[in-house]
C-alpha cells in the first residue's frame, strides 16, 4: 500500500511538472507574439524610401507635439511639411507597422507634389514619439483626433483635411473615420489596412508560423492588456467603418499575403458611406505605390481633389 502511494505521488509530480512546463511554454509563446506584434522596432528602408528620405530631410518642415489620450506620460511627435504654395488643404498621413513618419517619405513627397500640406505623426511606440508598445491604430485613433484639432487650431477653421494611411496606418485612418470628427475632415484613403487586430494576428500566426492561433490570441489578449492599454480582441475596424460618414477609397494589392486581400472586401462591405475600391494587379503588401506609381498618384490625387475643394 505504501509503495502504491509513493508511486501515485511520483506520477502526480510528473503530471504537475508536465503541466508547469506546458504553461511556461504557452506563456513564452504568447509573450513572443506580443513582443513581435506590439514591441517597438523600426524597419530598414528600401532604396526608393531612402531616396525619398533624402528629399524629406532637405524640405522645410516643422515639428509638432501632442500627448497621448489617456496617458500624458506618452509624448507624441509629428512632422508638418507645408505645401510649396500656401493652401488650406492638409493630408494627415498615418504610417505602417514598425514604421514612422520618416519612412512615409515617398507618400509625403507625393502629396507635396500634389500641392498639399502634410502632417505625418509618429504613433505611440514609433519614431520620435514615446511609448514602449504600438497600439495597431486602435488607441492611435484617439490621438489622431487630437492632431486633427491641432491642425484646425493652427491653420484656421477654413482648413480642409483628408486622411491617408498604409497598412497599419490604413487601419488607423479607418478607425479614425468612426470617431466624431470636425466638419473640416472631408474624406479618407486607406491602403491595405486590416479589418481587425485579432484577424490580422490570426492570419499571421496560422499562415506564417503554422501553429494554432486561437489559444494564443485568447490568452495573449489578456496578457498584453496591461502593457498595451487595451484588449486587442475588442479592437474592431469593421465596427468603426460602420459608423463612418466620410467618403473613402480602399486600395489593396491582389497578391497581398501579409494583410490578406480578402480583408479589403470586408472593410468595403462594412462601409455605408460613399466608397470606391481599387485592387492593384500583381502587387504584394504595401507595394501599390511602388508598382503603380503614376496610376496611384493620379487615382489618389483625383480622389482627394474631388472632396478637398
Order of alpha helices (4+ residues) and beta strands (2+ residues): alpha-alpha-beta-beta-beta-alpha-beta-alpha-beta-alpha-beta-alpha-alpha-alpha-beta-alpha-beta-alpha-alpha
